[in-house]
Amino acid sequence: MSSTIDQLQDLIPTIIDSLLKQLKSKNLKVRIAVMNTFSALAHSLHSKLEPHFSKMIENFENNMSET
């Protein structure tokens, strides 16, 4: 039986893609919630996010320049 963390790790690529899509929202509250979700993921699954950093950082930079 796989643990909840293992199940979450399997979904990381899908979660990141979905969050990055939501990060493009014009709604500031949505973007803040997305950044908070990324923060929570970074605290709990930091080593599993590393392969996705380049894509994430590019989107974070674009998001910050739009605000």
PyMOL commands that set and color helices and strands:
alter all, ss='L'
color gray80, all
select helices_A, chain A and resi 4-23+28-66
alter helices_A, ss='H'
color red, helices_A
deselect
rebuild
show_as cartoon
